[in-house]
Amino acid sequence: MTFINKKILFNFFMTAALCLFISLIIGTKANAMTIVLDPGHGGAGTSGAGAFYPPYMEKSLNLAVATQVKSELDNAGITTYMTRTGDVSLDLEQRAAYAKSVNADLMISIHFNSSGTHTLNGTEIWTSLYGSYYTTGYSVGSNIMQQLTGLGLVSKGVKTKLGNSGDYYGIIRNGVALGVPTIIVEHCFMDNEYDRSILDSQGVSGLAHADATGIINYVNSVGGSGTSLAKSDPVALAEGATSNGSTEGVAVAPTVKASSGAQTSTKSAASTGSSISKDASGNIVFKDQNGTTGTFTPSEWDRLLANWTYTGNAEYYIKQVPVGDLNAILGK
């Protein structure tokens, strides 16, 4: 073989190797992204439940959805972590710090909604107001929204909200402070008849698969490998269990409440048309807006109020719940 032929052959192999290297970089770019899923709320009993409307408890839905999304993203080759894998309480600073500790490119906080009137419906996604955090959040949020509306849910938009300290929502604010783009996905209103019909029919599996598909579409849009997602089997978790069936640590005192950045209601508890009084024995007598009266012991009333402490005005919201639903929460 002549020197010229050797040189041509060498150049050929070097060019081929360079092309292979470039293709590997492009093909694995999706795998290089690290995503943290944050199942909102959590904590022993109902104190960290988040929104609560029988038979749904938000903390359990959040964990179940996030667990399946992680499974699907793992299968797609995307590095994925969860801020909690069991029924434990974390404050917003801890959640953001965890995302930073694993060098997350993106944190997605998983939530479900409810309203005092039970009339609101739809999916809403919140992102930061600022610069590249807004751009990233809007992009991934739009991809997730496209999938969720494909299930029949109504889009309430990919939105921002200003608070006294910048971004209104604490998880977004804390994430951005540590350089981690963060969004909140409020899947639907679990207390609304229309949204509940979709939640019942699609289940955790359908909503989680929509999230995962939206996330992978976003990853691919910024240079991923074009991986497609296969639908996973539904994930069923008992309260207090992790994705592998064990119990996660020891629950600490709930801190994810209004004082930690969650929305606080400023509405008057006296403006709903319901009434609360006490009888001669000290029991709470509650008359709902439909005129139905229920009587609850002080301990039962405290248990009911605990379900809405995250709002910052539990009494306002409890006064908009029918007596029958309050009885159901207590198992009466």
Secondary structure, DSSP 8 states (H G I E B T S, - for coil): --HHHHHHHHHHHHHHHHHHHHHHHHHTTTTT-EEEEEE----STTTT--SEETTEEHHHHHHHHHHHHHHHHHHTT-EEEES-SSS----HHHHHHHHHHTT-SEEEEEEEE--TTS----EEEE--SSHHHHHHHHHHHHHHHHHHHTTT--EEEEE--EETTEESSHHHHHHHHTT--EEEEEEEETTSHHHHHHHHHHHHHHHHHHHHHHHHHHHHHTT---------------TTB-TTS-B-S-------SGGGT-------TTSSS-EEEE-TTS-EEEE-TTS-EEEE-HHHHHHHHHTTGGGS-HHHHHTTS-HHHHHHHHT-
